[in-house]
Amino acid sequence: YGQKEWKGITYDLVFVSWGEEAAHPEHDQYVLYINPTTHLVDYSVYTIRDNTSPFTRHKYGSIAFQDYQDINGFLVPMKLPVLLDDGVVSKSSLDRYFHQLTIHEFTFGGFGEQELYPLPGIPKEIDTK
């Protein structure tokens, strides 16, 4: 999807969508900013398809992926500030966020198969990853 320089880093941009590139009224679309040194997602800008409020103009949101920690061999971002519009890639500071997700503890395998697949009529999508 191209490259973009931000804060002295030239990021690889990856476009992510559901099924096709064309805009869809029910599915958000994302542009991921991949750090060329770490190969991790630093930022994402995404559409907000379900914003029907007449009181706000925001049609995009953005999130930063920070404080990656190794958990059982997987790097997991533990701090995720969310800003309206493309704030994470246009503002000089992330201190004034809309909201922030902070993960204090993370474990794999915390849910049983019945909790993950509660509707028996929907086929499971399982691979070897």
C-alpha positions as CSV (number, residue, x, y, z in Angstrom):
1,Y,0.0,0.0,0.0
2,G,3.1,2.2,0.0
3,Q,5.3,3.9,2.5
4,K,5.0,7.0,4.7
5,E,7.6,8.8,6.8
6,W,6.6,9.7,10.3
7,K,8.8,10.9,13.2
8,G,12.0,10.0,11.2
9,I,10.9,6.5,10.3
10,T,9.7,5.4,6.9
11,Y,6.9,2.9,7.6
12,D,5.6,0.2,5.3
13,L,1.9,0.7,5.0
14,V,-0.4,-2.4,4.8
15,F,-4.1,-2.1,3.9
16,V,-6.3,-4.6,5.7
17,S,-10.0,-5.2,4.8
18,W,-12.7,-7.9,4.8
19,G,-12.8,-9.7,1.5
20,E,-12.2,-6.9,-0.9
21,E,-10.6,-3.5,-1.1
22,A,-13.8,-1.6,-1.9
23,A,-15.4,0.2,1.0
24,H,-18.2,-1.8,2.7
25,P,-20.8,-0.2,4.9
26,E,-20.6,-3.0,7.5
27,H,-16.8,-3.5,7.8
28,D,-14.0,-1.2,8.9
29,Q,-10.8,-1.0,7.0
30,Y,-7.3,-0.5,8.4
31,V,-4.0,0.9,7.3
32,L,-1.2,-0.6,9.4
33,Y,2.1,1.2,9.9
34,I,4.8,-1.5,10.1
35,N,8.1,-0.5,11.6
36,P,10.9,-1.5,9.2
37,T,13.3,-2.2,12.1
38,T,11.1,-4.2,14.5
39,H,8.6,-5.5,11.9
40,L,5.9,-4.7,14.4
41,V,2.7,-2.7,14.0
42,D,3.4,0.8,15.5
43,Y,0.2,2.4,14.4
44,S,-3.1,1.8,12.7
45,V,-5.6,4.2,11.2
46,Y,-9.1,2.8,10.5
47,T,-12.6,3.7,9.3
48,I,-15.5,4.0,11.8
49,R,-18.4,2.6,9.8
50,D,-20.9,2.6,12.6
51,N,-20.6,6.2,13.6
52,T,-24.2,7.4,13.0
53,S,-24.1,10.2,15.6
54,P,-25.1,13.6,14.1
55,F,-23.0,15.3,16.9
56,T,-19.6,14.1,15.7
57,R,-17.7,14.3,12.4
58,H,-15.3,11.5,13.2
59,K,-15.2,8.8,10.5
60,Y,-11.7,7.6,11.3
61,G,-9.9,6.4,14.4
62,S,-6.3,5.5,15.1
63,I,-4.5,3.4,17.6
64,A,-0.8,3.2,18.7
65,F,0.7,-0.2,19.7
66,Q,3.2,0.4,22.5
67,D,5.2,-1.4,25.2
68,Y,5.4,-4.8,23.4
69,Q,6.2,-7.6,25.8
70,D,7.2,-11.2,25.0
71,I,4.6,-13.6,26.3
72,N,5.3,-17.2,25.5
73,G,7.2,-16.2,22.4
74,F,4.6,-13.8,21.1
75,L,5.1,-10.0,21.2
76,V,1.9,-8.4,22.7
77,P,1.4,-4.6,22.9
78,M,0.5,-3.7,26.5
79,K,-0.4,-0.1,26.0
80,L,-2.8,1.0,23.2
81,P,-3.9,4.7,23.2
82,V,-6.8,5.4,20.8
83,L,-7.3,8.8,19.2
84,L,-10.0,10.1,16.9
85,D,-9.3,10.8,13.2
86,D,-5.7,10.0,12.3
87,G,-4.3,11.4,15.6
88,V,-1.7,8.8,16.2
89,V,0.1,9.7,13.0
90,S,-0.6,13.4,12.9
91,K,-0.2,14.7,16.4
92,S,3.2,15.2,18.0
93,S,2.1,13.6,21.3
94,L,-0.2,10.8,22.3
95,D,-0.9,12.2,25.8
96,R,-4.4,13.5,24.9
97,Y,-6.0,10.3,23.8
98,F,-9.8,9.5,23.4
99,H,-9.3,6.3,25.5
100,Q,-6.5,3.9,26.2
101,L,-6.4,0.2,26.6
102,T,-3.7,-1.0,29.1
103,I,-3.1,-4.7,29.5
104,H,-1.7,-5.5,33.0
105,E,-1.7,-9.3,32.6
106,F,-2.0,-11.6,29.6
107,T,-2.2,-15.4,29.3
108,F,-3.0,-17.7,26.5
109,G,-5.5,-20.5,26.8
110,G,-7.8,-18.7,29.2
111,F,-11.0,-19.7,27.4
112,G,-12.5,-23.1,26.7
113,E,-13.5,-24.2,23.2
114,Q,-17.2,-23.8,24.1
115,E,-16.6,-20.1,25.0
116,L,-14.7,-19.4,21.8
117,Y,-17.2,-21.2,19.6
118,P,-20.6,-20.8,21.2
119,L,-22.7,-21.2,18.0
120,P,-22.5,-24.8,16.8
121,G,-23.9,-23.9,13.3
122,I,-20.9,-21.7,12.4
123,P,-17.9,-23.6,11.1
124,K,-14.6,-23.2,13.0
125,E,-11.8,-21.5,11.3
126,I,-8.7,-23.3,12.6
127,D,-5.2,-23.4,11.2
128,T,-1.8,-24.5,12.5
129,K,-0.6,-21.1,13.8
